[in-house]
Amino acid sequence: MGTQEAINNIIRLVGGQDNINNVWHCMTRLRFDLVDDNKVDQGAIKALPGVLGAQLQSDQFQIVIGPKVNSWYEQMLTVLGKAPQGETHIKGRKSLVSMFMDTVSGVFGPIVPAIAGAGMIKGLLAGLIALKVVSAKSDTVVVIDLIASGVFYFLPFFLAVSAAKIFKTNEYLAAAVAACLMYPSLIDAAKALAAHQEGAVSAFWLLNALPVSVFNYASSVIPVIFSILALSYIHRWVDRIMPDVLKTVFTPTLTLFLGALAALVIIGPIGIWLGKALAFFIQGLFGISASFAGLVVGAIRPVAILTGMHHAMTPIALQNFSEHGYDMLMPMMFMANMAIAGSTFAIWRISKNRQERTVTLSAAISALLGITEPALFGVLTRYKKAFIAATVASSLASAFIAFFGVRLYGYILSSIFSLPAYIGPYFVFALSGVTMALVLSFLLTTVLVGKDAVE
């Protein structure tokens, strides 16, 4: 069975095209918002060639494809005719958790390749500087850094376009709102305020009545997402009340003005403070006990990946980078990935079936490179004790690195190639944590699962 036939079967087995409200993808999964979840034949979908797993989670139906997910998604859109959009069928009120997960996974999924690619360049550059291969003040570093940092500095634009697709509004108006938040006069004023320069202002006043608070929205996450959500409602409202003869010119005019004003006066500042509160909560957890924070985050990470809720950590990590210049969550994500890889390597070693060993080795290598879904869905869900072993190893390794304060200074994909990003005062502890995660998960899986169980 070819890919195209598998895609046709997926559409049929989820209830047909009429049952699909929306479909999008993250790095490894096709994610569906369906009219009626009861029409899905999960068993048949899991049996399709190329499908690594399937589950219903937080009102999303998720199909794990792996690294080829984008190709499958593009072919699926061709079959469907276009990306599902327009009026959405109502299937009951979603919980706040479901709405949050839909939004985060939908917004961040498509832009993860850009973030991961830029993060990898950033990590390798940090390693080269730490090893003194290149001078931190050289033109070479300036050029490579601008290649790596551009994505993060202008992240609001990426988020705006991605959010516009999720909220079904005009992508260019969304980018225009992001441009307002990123305009130099606002960014420069925020930098002057942060530096306590003479004459710095905390707000600009529109008509001496509306305060536009001065914040640096570069690299921000929450303000942009909520601003585009508001823009989608404003756009629909303006389009509904505007006479047809005036829509071409005045609908985008009024939408942009009201949307940008709402972002600058209300939503942006609230989003900044909400992001600060989330980061403050995480920092507070670390303040109580770094090891305990690591123990908790490391334990929930494999489950979060399994349920598709792992994207919820991304905004917090990015907020930490923006607010503090470093983050301690991503190293824990690194430990979790290595623990999953270690357990999968153990299953590969003790397995007797040649075909099973081939699939398991491929999944283990993918986990080592930062893509854990094939290992989790294709291997560890079939060996529950191996999953427990990976969780225990992830938790202990995360607690270990948190105790020594291991941190990152820029976003990077959590793969074995991320190690150069840790070169510096925390490198020996990061390396020890990776070793602990791999070895402990490997040994625990070997002991708990046993050869007989795999045979």
N, C-alpha and C positions, 0 to 999 in steps of 0.2 A: 504494500500500500504506500503510495507516494504522499508527499506533504499536502498537496492540493486535495486529495481524496480524504485525508485525515481532517483537514479544515472543514470540508463539506459535512463530514460526519459530526464534527463538534457542533456546528450550527444546528444540525438536525437534532442532536442529542441534548442540547440545552433548551429545546422547545421550539426551534425554528426562528427565523429572522424577526417575526412579529413578537417574540418573547424577549427580545434584546432591547433594553432601554439604552444602554451604553456599553461600550467596550474600550478598554485601554490596556496598557501594559507597563510593567516596571522592568527591571533588568532580567528577570527570569520567568515572569508569570503573565499570562493573559488574565485580565480581571473583568468580570462581567457584572453589570447591574441589570438584573432580570425582572420581568413583570411578575412571573410566578416561578418561584424556586422549586416548587413541587414537580415541575415538568422535566427537571434535569435527571438524566440517567448517569449518575456518577460512576457506577461500575463499568459501564460500557466505555465511558470517556477515558477512564484510567487504563483500559485495555488497548487503547489506540497506540500504534507505533509512534514513537517520538514524544509521547506524553509521560512525564515523570511522576505526576501526582495530580490530584484534584480534591478540592474541599470547598465547603460553604462556610465562610467566616465573616462575621460582622456585616451580614446582608450583602456580601460580595461572593460571587462564585469564582474561584481562582483555579486556573489550570497551569501547572508548572511545566514549562517547556525547556528552560535552560537558556544557554547563550544565543540560541537561534530564535528567540521569542520575537524580535523585531521583524524578521523575515516572515514568520507566521502571521504576525499582526497585519503587515502590509498586504499579504495575500488574502487575509480574511476581509479586509476593507474592500478589496477588489470584488470579492464574492458578494458582500453586502451592498455594493454599489457606491457607498460613501460611509463615512463615520456616522454611527447613529447619533442623531441630534434632533432638536426640535422639542415638541411637547413630550414630557416624560409621563409614562403611566404611573399611577400611584398604587403602591402595594402595601399601604399601611405606613404609619409614622415610624421613621427610623429613630433609633436611640442616638444620643449625642456621641457615644463612642463610635457607632457605625458611621455617622456623618463625618466625624473627625478622621476616621481611618480612610474612608472613601476620598476625602479631600487631600489628605497628606500623600497617600499612595498615588493618587491621580496626578497631583501637581509635581511631586518629586520624581516619580518613575521615569518619565521621558527625558529629564535633564540629568539623571544620574551619570550617564556616560561622559557628559561634558565635565561634570564635577569630579568624577573618578579619574579621568584622563589628566585634568589639570592638577589634581591632588597628587597623582603619581609623579608628575614632573616636579612639583614642588618638593615632594619628599626626597627624590633623587638629588635635586639641587642642594637641599639641606645637608644630605650626606656628603656630597662633593666638597661643600664649604667646610664641614666639620673635619673631613680628612685632609683639608688644605690642598686639594687638587686644583681648586680655583680660588682666587682671592674674592672675598665678599664685596670688595669695592671695584671689581673689574667690570668692564663694559659687557663681558660675556654673561656675568650674573645678572646685570640689569636687563639684558635682552631676554634671557631665559625666565627671569622672574616676571616680566610683563606678560610673557606667554602663559605662565602658570597662574598668575594672580588676577588676570583680566576677568576670568569667569566669576571669581568670588567677589571682586569689587563691584561688577555690574550684575550680580546675581538677581537684583530686583527685576531686570528686564527679562531674564530667563523665566523667573517665577511668574511674571505678569502674563507672558504669552501662554505658558503652560496652564495657569489658572483660568485664563480666558476660555480655553478649550473645555475645561471641566465645568465652568459656570455658564458656558454657552453664550458668550458675548463677543464683541468685536475685538480681535487680537491686537489691532493697531491702536485702538482707543486705549486698550489696557497698557500697551507699551508707552503710550503718551502719558498716562497717569504715572507710570514708573519714572518716566523722564522728568516729570515735575518734582518727584521726590529726590531725584538725583541731580537736580540742576545745581551748577557750581555756586550760585549765590547762597543757597541754603547749606550746601556742604561746607563752604568756606566759613560761613557764619558759625556753624557748629564747631569747626576746628578752632576758630578764634575763641569761642566760649570755653571750650575744653582747655585751651592754653592760658585762660584768664588774661587775654590781651585787653589792653585799655580800649574802651569804646565798644567792646563786644556786647551783643544783645542776645537776650534769651527768647525773643519772639519778634516777628514782624506783624504789624497791625494793618489789616485790610479795612479801609474806610474808617479807621480809628475805632472799630467796633469788634472785628473778628481777629483773634490772635492766631498767628501761624507759628507754632512753637518750633524752635530751632533744634533740630536733631540731625545727626549724620545717618542717613538711611542706606549708605553703601554697605553691602553684604547683609542687609536686614532680610528677615524672612516673614514674620508674622504680619507686620504692617502692610506689606504688599499683597499678600494673599487675601486678607480681609478687605483691603481697598478694592480689589478686583471683584470680590463677591458683592460689595456694595455697588460697584459700577454696573454689574449685570442687572441689578434691580432698577437702578436709575435709568439705564438704557431702555429697558422694556417699558418703564413708566413714561418716559419722554416720547418714545415711539408711538405709544398708545394715544396720548393726548394731542400730538402734533398733527395738524391737517396734512393730508397727502401732498398738497402742492408745495408745502414747506419742508417736508421730511428730508429731502436730499441735502439741503444746506444746514437747516437749523437743528435737526435731530443730533448729529454728531457735535455741533457747536455747544448746545445746551448740555448734552451728556458729558462732554469733556470738562466743561466749566464746573458743573455740579459735582462730578466724580472726583476731579482733582481737588476741589475745595473741601469735599468731605474727607478725602485722604489727608490733606495737609492740616486741617483744623481739628478733626475729631479722630478718625480711624488710625492715622499714622502715630500720633502721640500715645493713644491707648495701646496700640500694638507694640510700641517700644517698651512701655511699662509692663505689659503682659509678658513680653519676652524676657525682660529683666527679672520678673517675678519667677518665671520658670527656671531661669538660670540660678536665681538666688535659692530656690528650693533645692536644686541639685547640689549647689555649693554648701547649703546648710546640712545636707545629708553627709557630705564629705567632712564638714566641720565637726559633726558629732563623732564620726569614726570613718576614716577613709577605707579601712579594711572591711568594715561592715557594708559600706556603700558598694565596694567591689564585690563582696560576697552576694549581695542582692542583685546587682546589675548582671553579674556573670551568670547567675542562676536563671534569670528570666530571659536572657538573650536567646538561647536556642529555642525556647518555647515561642518567643516573639517572632522569630524567623519562620517557624513552623506555621504559625497562625497568620502570618502576613502583617503583623503589627510592628515590625522592626523599624519601619519608616518613621514612627512616632519619635524616635530618638534623634533623627537628623536635624530637625529645627533647633533642638536644645544644644546639640554640638555646635551648629553654625552660630547660634547666639553666643555661646561661650567664646568662640574664636573672635567674634565681633566685639564682645564686651570685655573679655579678659586677655585676649591675645593667645590663649591656649585652651585646651580641652582635655579632660581625663576620662571621658566616656568612650571615645573612639579606641583608645588602647584596650579597653575591656571588650569591645566588639572584636578586636584583633584576637584576643585570647579565646573568645568563643569560637571563632572560625577555625583556629588552630586545634582546639579540642575536638571539634566536629571532624576535622581532617584526620586527627589521630585515631579516633574510634573507627572511622571508615577504613583506614589503612589496616587496622587490626582485623576487621571483618575480611578484608582482602587476603590477608596473610593466612588466616585459618580456614578460608573457604576452599573446597575441593572441586567445585564445578568450574570448568574453564570459562564458560560464558558468563557465569556469575562473577568470576574474578576480573574479567575484562571490564564489565560494567562498573564494578566496585572500584577498581583502580582509577578509571576515568573520573568517577565522582569524587574520590579522595584527592586527586590532583586538582580538580576544579575548586574544592574547598580550600586547598592550600593556596590557591590563587585568588581566593576571596569570594567565590561563587559557591554557596553552601547548599542551595536548594536540591541539586541532584543527589548530594550525600544524604540530606535529611529525608527527602521524600522517596528516593530510590533505594536507600539502604537502611538508615537508622530507624525509620518508622516500622520496618519489618523486624527489627531486633530491639525491642523496648529496653532491654538491659544495656545495650550499647548506647542508646539515647541517654539513659540515666548516667552512664559513665561519662559521656561527653559533657553533660550538665554539671556533674560534680567537678570535673577537671576545669571547666570554664569558670565555675564559681571560685575555686581555690586559687587558680592562676590570676584571676582578676583581683581577688583580695590581696594577693601577694604584691602585684605591681602597684596597686592603690596605696598600700602601706608605705612603699618607697617613693610615692608621688610621681609615678611615670605619667608624662603628659605629651601631647602633640601641639605644635604651633601652627598647623595648617591641615585642612581636610585631605585625607588620602584614603584610597581603597584599602580595606583591611586584609591584605594578602601578605605572603611571605616576602614579596618584593617591597613591602613597606618598611622593612627593617632599617634601611639607610636613613629614613626620616627620624629615627630615634637616636642616631649617633650624637653623642654629647654626654651630659652628666647622668642621664637616665638609661643609657644604652645597655649597660651590663644587666640592669634589672629587667629591661624589656626583653633582652635575649634570654635571660633566665626564665621569665614568664612564659615565653614561647616554648622553650624546652620543657617546662613543667606541664603546660597544656597538652603538648604532643605526646610526651612520654607517659604521663599519668592517664590520659584517656586511652592510649594504646594498651597499657597494662591492665587497667580496670576492665576494658572491653574483653580482652583475652581471658581474664579470670572469670568474669561474670557470664559471658556468652558460652565459651567453651567450644571445642571442636565438634562435639557430638551435635550440638544445637545447629551449627552451620551446615554440617553434613546432612 
